[in-house]
Amino acid sequence: MRFVGIGNALLDLAAAVEEGFPPRCGFHTGMSSHVSTGRAEALAGELEKPNVSAGGGAANAARVAAALGAEAAFVGTVGGDARGRHYRDDLAAAGVEVLLGDSPHPTGLFLALVEPCSRRTVVVAPGAAVDLGEGEVPDSAFVPGGVLYLEGFLAARRDFLSYLAARGAGAGMTVVLDVGSYALARRESAFLLALLEGPVDLAFMNEDEFHALTGTAVREGLPLLAADGLEVVVKRAERGAIWACSGELIESPVRAIEAVDETGAGDAFAAGFLCARDQGLAPERALRAANRVAGEVVRELGCSPDPERIRRAFDSVAWS
């Protein structure tokens, strides 16, 4: 499978912090905040031994897809700084083809502050990530028969996201949209619903994002959204996931595990599902494989799991 992820290139720093650390730094525990690069850099300097990896939703998914044997690539934009160089090297070392544009702005940062009991507070400084535009997306990103994985965060630039989805569909790719944000789904619901009715073939979202998009509960609205051939997968964390398409609905539970950090878990789930789908697995088994893959990611800080462990988790379902 040729997997091409396009989205925000953010260098992830995931660190265990003591209880009460986020509010002492001015952040609400369990929430996500956008800040300036300067403030994010200052906060990063206070973290002890963070796990540092190339991140952003589409990059995380590309990393896991590569671990599962896909020919994976990622398109994004970083700065010409040390963090940008670290980003390139880390993603390339994970087996991902790096198709990064250059920006005069600092490389974007994603800080995951993980308190005891796995409570995660996220601080983001987008930096160079938002400089991604049509000029940074090479023609090689659009491959007939491939999978084009788009982050919902790109909806902040509607014309750009519409261009990517339409070009992917025109090239004969499976166009996948991961909504990725409750606030964005609520703000851009009409636009995103139009995309789902148009060039998008498969959509991932969690329950809150589903409600923000449709104004309905999952059980009520999923059969309506997943009509006319659109596949929709609703990720429900510790309660598993639901797949629906054209009147069919399948639910998959998940085994209870002790989670350390949820950073990248949803992205890993999406990659696992798409790889299983590409190998011809039925939706029920694809959901199970995806849940197993995501379960491995949450066992440690950040999203840079051991590829061998990811493959074993996937294979335990795919070939059992």
N, C-alpha and C positions, 0 to 999 in steps of 0.2 A: 504494500500500500504506500502510495506517495501522500504524505501528510504535510500540509503547509499551514502553519499557524501565523496569523497576523494580529499584532496588538501592541500594547504598551510594554516596552522593555524597561523593567524595573529591577535593580539589583536588590535582592532580598537579604535582609539581616534579621534573623530570627534568634531571639535570646530569652533565656529564662531570667525573670526578674523577681524581686521580692514582692510580697503582697503590699499593695498600696502604691507601688512605684508609678504607674500611669497617672493617677490623680495628683500625686506630688509634682509631676511634670506638667500638669495642666490638661490632662486628657481624661475623658470619661471611660472607665473600665468597660471593656467589651464593645466599644464603639470604634468606628473608623473616622480618622480626621485627615484632612489635606492641609499641608503646611508648606512654608517656603523651604527651599533647599538648605538655606543657612540654619534654620531651626532643626531640620532633620539631621543635618551633619552634626550639630551640637548634641542632639539626643543620641545619635549613633556612637559618639565618643564616650558616652556613659555606660554603654553595654559591655558586659564582660563575656568574652569568648563567644560572640554570636556565630551562628552558622551562616556563612555568606555564599549565596548562589545566584545564578542568573534566573530571574523570575518574571512575573507577569503571567496572567492566566494562559495565554496562548503558548508562551515559552515553556511553562510548566508542562502543559499537555504535550508539546513536541518532545520534551525530554523523556517523558514516560512512553510515548509512542515509539521513540527510538529504542528504548530499553526492550520493548516488546517486538522489535524486529522491523518496524516500519522505516521507510526512507523518509526521514523527517527533516523539515526545514522551518526556520522561523524568520519572519520579517518584522523589523522594528527599527528604532532609532536610539542611539546612545551618544554621549558626549565624547570628546577626544581626551578624556581624563583617565586617571588610573582605574577608576571604577568601571569606565567603559571598556578598558582593556581586559579587566578581570571578567567582565560580562562575556565578552567575545570568547575568551579562552575557556571559561567554565562550560559554556554551552557547547562549544566545539568538542571539548573533552567528553561530553555526554553523548557524542555521536550525532549531533544535530548540525545540519548545514546552516551556517550563520549568514544571513542576508541582511546585514545591518547598515542602515544609513548613518551618516555622521551629522552631528548637530553642534553648533557653537555653545549650546547650553549644557550644564552639568548633567551627567547621567542620572536618571530617575532612581529614587530610593523607595523601598517598601520595608518598613520596620514592623516586625511582629513581636510585641512585648507579651510574653507568656508568663502569667502568674501561676502560683500553685493551684492545683485543681484544673489546670489547662485553660484558665480564663485568658483569652487573647484580646489585646488591644492593638489596633493597626494604625500606623501613622505613615502617610504617603506624601512624598514630594515628587510629582510627575516629571519635572525637569525636561530633559530632552525627549522623553517618550512622546509628548504631544506634538512634536515636530514632524512626526510621520505623515507623509502625504503621498500622492500618486507617483511623484518622481522618485520615491524611495522603494517602490514596489517593482521588482524586475519582472520582465515577461516570463522568466523561468518559474515564477510562482504559480502560474496557471497551466496546469497539466491535465489533459483529458484523462478522465477516469480517476483522478486523485480526489483527496478530501481537502477542502478549504475550510479551516477552522477560524472563525472570527469572534473576537471579543465584543461583548455588548458595550463596553466602555467606548468603543469607536463611534457610538451613536451621538457622542458629543459633537461629532463632525458628520452630520447626516449625509451630505453629498458624497463624502469619502466612503462611508460604509455602504451606501447604495451602489457606488461604483464598484467596490470590491465584490459585493454579492452578485451583481449583474454580470461582471466579467467572469467570475468563477462559474456561474451557471452557463454562460455563453461558451465557455471552454469545455463544458461537459463534466465539470467537477460536482461532487456532492458538497453542497454548501451547508455548513453547520454554524449555528449561532449559539454561543453561550451567553445568556443574558447578563449574569455576573454581578448585578447590583440592584437592590430593592429601590433605592432612590432614583436610579437611572430608569428602571422599568416604570416607575410611577410617573416620572417627568416626561418620558418619551414613549408612553404606551401606544399612542396612535401610530407613530412612526414605526415602532417595532412590530406591531401587529400587521401593518401593511407589508413589511419585509417577510413576515412569516406566511402571509398569504401569497407572496410573490416568489422570489428566487430561492428562499431558504428551504432546504429539504428536511433538516433535522434541527431541533432546538433543545438545549439544556437549560434548566432553571430550577431554583429551589421553590419551596411552597410560598414564601413571602413574595418572591418575584412573580410567581404565577398569579397571586392575588392582585399584585400591583398592576399587572398587565390586563387582567380580565375582569377584575372586580368581583370575582366569584371564588368559592372554595374549590379545591382541586377536584374532588369527586363530582361536583356539579358542572364545572366548566371544562374539564379536560376532554370529554368526548366531543365537545363543540370546537375546541381549539385544534385538536388533532384530527381534523377531517380532511378529506380530499387529498390524501396521500402524505400529508405532513406528519413526520414522526416527532413526538414530544416526549422527553424524559424529564420527570420531576425528581430531583435529588432531595432526599429527606434525612440525610445524615444518619444518625443511629437507628432510624426506622426504615432504612433501605431506600428503595426507589420504585417509581412507577413509570412504565412505558405505555404509550397509547398511539394508535394510528388507525384511521378509517374504521372506527367502531370497535376495534379490538383493544383491550386493556389488560396489562399484565403487571402484577405487583411482585416485588422481590424483597424479602426481609434481609436483615444483615445480622451477623453474629456479634454479640457484645464483646468489645475489646476495650482495653485501657488506653485512651487517647492521650498523647502528649501535646500535640499541636496540629491544628486543622489546616494550616497553611498549605495550599496546593492540593488538598484532598479532592475537592470537586473537579479540579482540572485533571487529576490522575484518573478519577472515575470516568470522565468523558473520554480520555485517551483509551482506557481499558475497554470501554463499550465499543468505541469505533473500531479498534483492532479486532475485537471479537466479532463484530458485525462483518468486517471485511473478510474474516475467515469462514463466514457462512454460518456462524452460530445463531440459533434462534434467539429472539429477544429475551426470553427468560434466562437462558444460560449466559447471554451477553451481559445482562444486568448482574448476575451472580459474579461473573469474572470481574466486572468493573468494581463491584463492592469489595472484592478481595484485594484488588490493586489499591484502591483508596485506603483500605484498612492497613496496608503496609506503610503508606505515607504518613498517617497520623501517629505512628509509633515513635517519631523522632521530630526534633525541631527542624523547621524549614521543609523545602521540597527538593531534596537531592538524595533520593533513596538509592540503595544499592541495586543496580540493574538485575543482578542474579536473583535477589530476593523478590523483586517485582515479577520477573519471569516465572519463578516457582509459584507464586501466588496465582498468577494468571493461568498457568498450565494445570494447576490443581483443579480448576473448573473446566477449562477448555478441552482438556484431553482425558478427563476422568470418565 
